[in-house]
Amino acid sequence: MAHDRDIQLGALRIFVAAAESETLTSAAKKLGVTQSAVSQAIALLESIAATELVVRRSRPIRLTPAGEVLKEHADQILASTRRMLKDVALAAAGDLPRLTIGVIDSFADVAGQELMERIAPIAPKLSLQTGLTMPLTEALLSRKLDILISSDPLPNHPELECHSLLRDPFVLLVSNSLCDDNAPSAEDLARDVPFARYSNQTRLGMLTDLVLRRAGVDPKARFEFDSTHALLRTVEAGQSWAVATSLCVMQSPDLLENIRLLPFAKGVSSRYVCLLARREELGDTPETIAAICREIHTESILPRMLEYMPWLAGQAMAITEAPPIWSA
């Protein structure tokens, strides 16, 4: 009987690609095969299932109810196959043979060494790349990185899994020389003191613009930096005020002696840091590393942070879920 015949994984891959394409031609191009091969694979599956799976002469491609059921099962089978092959490869190697991780500068500067030490048992050959969010994002999407610790969850890339790590509140920075006993507000500083900002070409710059706009503060920027260290230097010298995150502030604690750290606006504005990896390619490794990052933040970073900013208690924290809007 037709139902007793074996279904080939290759045919299922072709069927899923066709179901997710506009036409058979575009599916063939995506797979690097001929249109005839796509048609033959669909015909074979229809023969085995003894029913039509694709609505004929439909543009874009539309599945029959039976085709929808097959697509759902095919997705599960192919995902399980990928996990199986990855697990076999990991078992053969004993551990991950090599792991390349990208880490945004703020987390790398504060916790990069501890992160590498704690990941070493998982991946004896470990490469850590640091930098700004946008170049690291491009590296992840081009498969030059296996994992990325970032402040951008990349919601438009469903091929990635996202693990929330920590809540990183924005704080106000102003030189002690510009303060009296009363804490100045962002509104007062914006009116009277030059502003130092992150470049608007950076993720931090865009998030800072967002939280300032939400707070109704419109400072006139005199200085613009890609580097937190340079930003803090300018504030320390009494030349400007600035807005940064609690994690960024901890990149250069030696510069904080002459800087007053204050809550930003009313309420709390935060960025959220996450871990990204391609789905089902690394097994449980992304979640394992995410748990390590949360532990590092709770056990090592947060206690140091609260020494400088005790009012962040209950605001800066490790998290397992982030809100739908990643700057709140």
C-alpha positions as CSV (number, residue, x, y, z in Angstrom):
1,M,0.0,0.0,0.0
2,A,1.1,3.5,-0.6
3,H,1.1,4.3,3.1
4,D,3.6,1.6,3.8
5,R,6.3,3.3,1.7
6,D,9.2,5.1,3.4
7,I,9.2,8.9,3.2
8,Q,12.7,10.3,2.5
9,L,13.9,13.3,4.6
10,G,15.0,15.0,1.4
11,A,11.5,15.0,0.1
12,L,10.2,16.5,3.3
13,R,12.9,19.2,3.1
14,I,11.8,20.1,-0.4
15,F,8.1,20.1,0.6
16,V,8.7,22.4,3.5
17,A,10.8,24.8,1.4
18,A,8.0,24.8,-1.3
19,A,5.3,25.4,1.3
20,E,7.3,28.5,2.6
21,S,7.9,29.9,-0.9
22,E,5.9,31.9,-3.4
23,T,6.4,29.5,-6.3
24,L,8.0,26.2,-7.1
25,T,10.7,28.1,-9.0
26,S,11.6,30.2,-6.0
27,A,11.7,27.1,-3.8
28,A,14.0,25.4,-6.3
29,K,16.3,28.4,-6.3
30,K,16.4,28.5,-2.5
31,L,17.3,24.8,-2.4
32,G,19.7,24.8,-5.3
33,V,17.8,22.2,-7.2
34,T,15.7,22.2,-10.4
35,Q,12.0,23.0,-10.5
36,S,11.5,19.5,-11.8
37,A,13.1,18.0,-8.6
38,V,10.7,20.0,-6.5
39,S,7.7,18.9,-8.5
40,Q,8.8,15.3,-8.3
41,A,9.3,15.4,-4.5
42,I,5.8,16.8,-4.0
43,A,4.3,14.2,-6.4
44,L,6.1,11.4,-4.5
45,L,4.7,12.6,-1.2
46,E,1.2,12.9,-2.6
47,S,1.5,9.3,-4.0
48,I,2.6,8.0,-0.5
49,A,-0.1,10.0,1.3
50,A,-2.7,9.1,-1.4
51,T,-4.0,12.7,-1.5
52,E,-3.2,16.1,-2.9
53,L,-1.0,18.2,-0.7
54,V,-0.7,21.4,-2.8
55,V,-3.6,23.3,-4.4
56,R,-2.9,23.2,-8.1
57,R,-2.5,26.5,-10.1
58,S,-2.3,28.6,-6.9
59,R,0.0,31.5,-6.7
60,P,1.5,31.9,-4.1
61,I,1.7,28.2,-3.2
62,R,-1.2,27.1,-1.0
63,L,-1.4,23.8,0.8
64,T,-4.5,21.6,1.1
65,P,-5.7,20.7,4.6
66,A,-3.8,17.5,4.3
67,G,-0.7,19.4,3.2
68,E,-1.0,21.7,6.3
69,V,-0.9,18.6,8.5
70,L,2.1,17.2,6.6
71,K,3.9,20.5,6.9
72,E,3.4,20.6,10.7
73,H,4.8,17.0,11.1
74,A,7.6,17.7,8.6
75,D,8.8,20.7,10.6
76,Q,8.9,18.6,13.8
77,I,10.7,15.7,12.0
78,L,13.3,18.0,10.4
79,A,13.9,19.8,13.7
80,S,14.3,16.6,15.5
81,T,16.8,15.3,12.9
82,R,18.9,18.5,13.3
83,R,19.0,18.0,17.0
84,M,19.9,14.3,16.6
85,L,22.8,15.1,14.3
86,K,24.1,17.9,16.6
87,D,23.9,15.6,19.6
88,V,25.8,12.9,17.7
89,A,28.5,15.3,16.8
90,L,28.8,16.6,20.3
91,A,29.0,13.0,21.7
92,A,31.7,12.2,19.1
93,A,33.7,15.2,20.1
94,G,33.2,14.7,23.8
95,D,32.6,18.5,24.1
96,L,31.9,21.4,21.7
97,P,35.1,21.3,19.5
98,R,35.0,25.2,19.2
99,L,32.7,27.9,20.3
100,T,32.8,31.5,19.1
101,I,31.0,34.0,21.2
102,G,30.4,37.7,20.6
103,V,29.9,39.9,23.6
104,I,29.0,43.6,23.7
105,D,31.8,45.7,25.3
106,S,29.9,46.6,28.4
107,F,29.4,43.0,29.5
108,A,32.8,41.9,28.2
109,D,34.7,44.6,30.1
110,V,32.9,43.9,33.4
111,A,32.7,40.1,33.2
112,G,34.4,38.7,30.1
113,Q,37.3,37.0,32.0
114,E,34.9,35.3,34.4
115,L,32.6,34.3,31.6
116,M,35.5,32.6,29.7
117,E,36.6,30.7,32.8
118,R,33.2,29.4,33.5
119,I,32.5,28.4,29.9
120,A,35.8,26.6,29.5
121,P,34.6,23.2,30.7
122,I,31.8,23.3,28.0
123,A,34.1,24.4,25.1
124,P,37.8,23.7,25.5
125,K,38.4,25.8,22.3
126,L,36.7,29.1,23.0
127,S,36.9,32.3,21.0
128,L,35.6,35.5,22.5
129,Q,35.0,38.6,20.3
130,T,34.0,41.9,21.7
131,G,32.7,45.1,20.2
132,L,29.7,47.2,19.5
133,T,26.2,45.7,19.0
134,M,25.8,46.3,15.3
135,P,29.1,44.8,14.0
136,L,28.6,41.8,16.3
137,T,25.0,41.3,15.0
138,E,26.3,41.2,11.4
139,A,28.9,38.6,12.5
140,L,26.2,36.4,14.1
141,L,23.9,36.6,11.0
142,S,26.8,35.7,8.7
143,R,27.6,32.7,10.9
144,K,30.9,34.1,12.1
145,L,29.6,33.8,15.6
146,D,27.9,30.8,17.3
147,I,26.4,32.9,20.2
148,L,26.0,36.6,20.8
149,I,25.4,38.5,24.0
150,S,23.7,41.7,23.0
151,S,21.1,44.4,23.8
152,D,19.3,43.8,20.5
153,P,16.9,40.8,20.6
154,L,16.6,40.7,16.7
155,P,12.9,39.9,16.8
156,N,12.8,39.9,13.0
157,H,15.0,36.8,12.9
158,P,12.8,33.8,13.9
159,E,15.7,31.5,13.1
160,L,17.4,32.7,16.3
161,E,16.6,31.6,19.9
162,C,16.7,34.4,22.4
163,H,17.5,34.0,26.2
164,S,16.9,37.0,28.4
165,L,19.9,37.7,30.7
166,L,19.6,41.0,32.7
167,R,17.8,44.3,33.2
168,D,20.3,47.2,32.9
169,P,18.8,50.5,34.1
170,F,19.9,53.8,32.6
171,V,21.5,56.2,35.1
172,L,22.3,59.9,35.1
173,L,26.0,61.0,35.3
174,V,27.2,64.4,36.4
175,S,30.5,65.7,37.7
176,N,30.6,66.4,41.5
177,S,31.8,69.9,40.5
178,L,28.5,70.6,38.9
179,C,26.4,69.4,41.9
180,D,25.5,70.9,45.2
181,D,23.7,69.0,48.0
182,N,20.6,68.8,45.9
183,A,20.5,66.2,43.1
184,P,20.0,67.9,39.8
185,S,17.4,66.6,37.4
186,A,17.9,65.7,33.8
187,E,15.7,68.7,32.9
188,D,17.9,71.1,34.9
189,L,21.1,69.7,33.4
190,A,19.7,69.8,29.8
191,R,19.0,73.5,30.3
192,D,22.3,74.5,31.9
193,V,25.1,72.0,31.1
194,P,26.5,70.6,27.8
195,F,25.5,67.0,27.1
196,A,27.8,64.1,26.2
197,R,26.1,61.3,24.3
198,Y,26.8,58.0,22.6
199,S,26.9,58.2,18.8
200,N,23.5,57.8,17.2
201,Q,25.1,55.2,15.0
202,T,25.4,52.8,18.0
203,R,22.7,50.8,19.7
204,L,23.4,52.6,23.0
205,G,23.0,55.9,21.2
206,M,19.6,55.0,19.8
207,L,18.4,53.6,23.2
208,T,19.6,56.8,25.0
209,D,17.7,58.9,22.5
210,L,14.6,56.8,23.2
211,V,14.6,57.1,27.0
212,L,15.4,60.9,26.8
213,R,12.5,61.4,24.4
214,R,10.2,59.4,26.7
215,A,11.3,61.5,29.7
216,G,10.6,64.7,27.7
217,V,14.2,65.8,27.9
218,D,15.9,67.3,24.9
219,P,19.5,68.1,25.6
220,K,21.9,69.8,23.2
221,A,24.7,67.4,22.6
222,R,28.2,69.0,22.6
223,F,30.2,65.7,22.6
224,E,29.6,62.4,20.9
225,F,31.4,59.1,21.6
226,D,31.4,55.4,20.7
227,S,33.3,54.6,23.9
228,T,31.9,54.6,27.5
229,H,35.4,55.3,28.8
230,A,35.7,58.5,26.8
231,L,32.2,59.6,27.8
232,L,33.0,59.1,31.5
233,R,36.3,61.0,31.1
234,T,34.4,64.1,29.8
235,V,31.8,63.9,32.6
236,E,34.6,63.5,35.2
237,A,36.3,66.6,33.9
238,G,33.2,68.6,34.6
239,Q,32.7,69.4,30.9
240,S,29.3,67.6,30.5
241,W,26.6,65.4,31.9
242,A,25.5,62.1,30.3
243,V,23.2,59.1,30.4
244,A,24.5,55.6,30.4
245,T,23.5,52.2,31.8
246,S,24.5,50.7,35.1
247,L,26.5,48.0,33.4
248,C,28.3,50.6,31.2
249,V,29.2,52.6,34.3
250,M,30.9,49.6,35.8
251,Q,33.3,49.4,32.8
252,S,35.5,52.1,34.3
253,P,35.0,52.2,38.1
254,D,38.3,54.1,38.5
255,L,36.6,57.2,36.9
256,L,33.6,57.2,39.3
257,E,35.2,59.0,42.3
258,N,34.4,62.4,40.9
259,I,31.1,61.5,39.2
260,R,27.7,61.5,40.9
261,L,25.5,58.7,39.8
262,L,21.8,59.4,40.0
263,P,18.5,57.7,39.0
264,F,17.4,58.8,35.6
265,A,14.1,60.6,35.4
266,K,11.0,59.3,37.3
267,G,10.5,55.6,37.3
268,V,13.0,53.3,35.6
269,S,14.3,53.2,32.1
270,S,16.3,50.1,31.2
271,R,17.8,48.2,28.4
272,Y,17.7,44.5,28.4
273,V,20.6,42.2,27.6
274,C,20.0,38.8,26.0
275,L,21.8,35.8,24.5
276,L,21.2,34.9,20.9
277,A,22.0,31.6,19.0
278,R,20.7,29.8,15.9
279,R,17.9,27.5,16.9
280,E,18.6,23.8,17.5
281,E,22.2,24.0,16.4
282,L,23.9,23.9,19.9
283,G,21.5,21.8,21.9
284,D,21.2,23.0,25.5
285,T,24.5,25.0,25.3
286,P,22.9,28.5,24.8
287,E,20.6,28.1,27.8
288,T,23.5,26.8,29.9
289,I,25.7,29.8,29.0
290,A,22.7,32.1,29.6
291,A,22.3,30.7,33.1
292,I,26.1,31.3,33.7
293,C,25.7,34.9,32.6
294,R,22.8,35.4,35.0
295,E,24.8,33.9,37.9
296,I,27.8,36.2,37.1
297,H,25.5,39.2,37.2
298,T,23.9,38.2,40.4
299,E,27.0,37.0,42.2
300,S,29.8,39.3,40.9
301,I,28.5,42.3,39.0
302,L,25.5,43.4,41.0
303,P,27.2,43.6,44.4
304,R,29.9,45.9,43.0
305,M,27.2,47.9,41.2
306,L,25.3,48.5,44.4
307,E,28.4,49.8,46.2
308,Y,28.2,52.8,43.8
309,M,24.5,52.9,43.1
310,P,22.6,51.4,46.1
311,W,19.3,52.8,44.9
312,L,19.5,50.2,42.0
313,A,18.5,47.4,44.4
314,G,15.4,45.7,42.9
315,Q,16.0,47.5,39.5
316,A,19.2,46.0,38.1
317,M,18.8,42.3,38.1
318,A,19.2,39.0,36.2
319,I,16.0,38.0,34.4
320,T,14.7,35.0,32.4
321,E,12.0,37.0,30.6
322,A,12.0,40.5,29.2
323,P,9.1,42.8,28.4
324,P,7.8,43.0,24.8
325,I,9.4,46.5,24.5
326,W,13.1,46.1,25.2
327,S,13.5,49.7,26.5
328,A,10.9,50.5,29.1
